[in-house]
Amino acid sequence: MTALRLEGIRHPLLAPIDLKVAAGELAFISGPSGSGKSLLLRAIADLDPHEGNVWLGDEARSAMAPPTWRRRVGLLPAESFWWGETVGEHLLSRKQTAPETDPSIDTWLGQLGFTSDVLTWSVARLSTGERQRLALIRLLAQGPEAMLLDEATANLDPANRDCVESVIEAYRRQAQAAVLWVSHDPEQRRRLGGPCYLIDAGKLVPEP
Amino acid sequence: MTLIHLTPWDLAIAAILVLLLAAMSWWLRLGVERRVLIAAARSAIQLTLVGMVLKLLFAQTSLPLIGLMAMVMLSVAGLEVMQRQKRRYRGGWGYGIGAISMFLSSFSVTLLALTLVIGVEPWYQPQYLIPLLGMMLGNTMNGVAIALDNLTRNAWEARGKIEARLLSGQNWEEAIEDIRREALRSGLIPIVNAMGTAGLVSLPGMMTGQILAGSPPMEAAKYQLLIMFLISGGTGLGSMAAVWLGSRRLFDERQRLRLDRLVKASRS
């Protein structure tokens, strides 16, 4: 049961932002491109220098080792990067089991239209859409307690988009994870519900 | 054998070759005649000056003077390392990382050689210290410059991958390990290649010099071997220090990748 709470997150492009996303809650952020949505998510994941603090439940980010923080508050960037040769190398779960034997990874793979032999595929072979879906599985395999999603379904066709949405929704309910989702798609925001915010001129305001 | 002294005439004959080269560049419009002449003039002036300075140093064996000379050599090497970087560290780090790692490696290996291997008395006898240190600095400079350049260039290009690794919960050392390993390898390749072909393609410069100056070939070979081993140790140590310091500087205390700490050199 861990809420995500931003406390005065501030960046050259962002006015101080306070926001609370309760455990198991889904909140959307939208705004014109270049308004600082991705920068806000990067700041929460502590990738860029900025001011302010973030809390996960009653634990402050400043009191947590950065790798631990980034594992527990998982960011899915708009463009996914892969450092190893095969997909499987990136999915080593922290239970130190091989990815093929982790039942939840297997389930997610099935739900997103892969079979488990995708783990042996070379990353160079993947299409943009495949990368995006596999990046989500990579993130879920970390077992995040809160999720920051940057355009998680931007490059997907409607069928795959629906699959991704239902996997995220299932994880959110089951893990009671707070989810902060940057999305351009008003349909999506309406479909999934939850509070919507707008970043305008560096300020975060509730969407009218 | 005795040392054959070179007269100014002997050097003048060799200098005619350089003049010929410049003339050819002019005839063929290669456009490098000015640079050839300036470089040749610089080398003549610099080496004459160094010869005079060394003569003075050798006559005195004074530790402060030798220390001063060593510092001048180190600071020039530091400048050269910095100038060879396509992306430099901002502020004093651009100079400091190279200079510190060369200082650590060259000076410690030179000291080791003087006290344990050559065993001169006193250990700072300039006839041994200055040439040894020069060889060490010249070679570690190469290794350090190549390794650092490789590190910053690859880190710059792999930003997305490094950040993806950080996001998956890896610490900064895991996130940059591939790039670090590659940088270190690139720094070591020149000296490894030099050792591998030593004597087969060309005689190394120092051995050539000793033989010309009248040393028995076996003695020259032994000295050359000593120097090569020292150089490879020093280059390895120096590159490792530079890559470690350099990669540490790419991350801050919250383990964020800070490419904004690099600045592109105006001169490529």
Contacts between the chains, C-beta under 8 A, distances in Angstrom:
chain1	res1	chain2	res2	distance
A	45	B	167	6.4
A	46	B	254	5.5
A	46	B	256	6.5
A	47	B	163	6.0
A	47	B	166	7.0
A	47	B	167	7.5
A	47	B	256	5.6
A	47	B	257	7.4
A	48	B	256	6.5
A	49	B	252	7.0
A	49	B	254	8.0
A	49	B	256	6.6
A	49	B	258	7.5
A	65	B	171	7.9
A	66	B	166	7.6
A	66	B	171	7.7
A	66	B	254	5.1
A	66	B	255	4.1
A	66	B	256	7.6
A	67	B	166	7.4
A	67	B	169	4.9
A	67	B	170	6.3
A	67	B	171	4.8
A	67	B	255	6.8
A	68	B	169	7.1
A	70	B	166	6.1
A	70	B	167	5.4
A	70	B	168	7.6
A	70	B	169	5.6
A	71	B	168	7.2
A	71	B	169	3.2
A	74	B	167	7.2
A	75	B	167	5.3
A	77	B	163	7.6
A	77	B	164	7.5
A	77	B	167	7.3
A	79	B	160	6.8
A	80	B	164	7.1
A	81	B	160	3.7
A	81	B	161	4.8
A	81	B	163	7.1
A	81	B	164	4.0
A	82	B	161	7.3
A	82	B	164	7.0
A	83	B	158	7.9
A	83	B	161	4.4
A	83	B	162	7.9
A	83	B	164	6.2
A	83	B	165	5.6
A	83	B	178	7.3
A	90	B	168	7.2
A	94	B	169	7.9
A	138	B	168	6.9
A	142	B	168	6.3
A	142	B	169	6.1
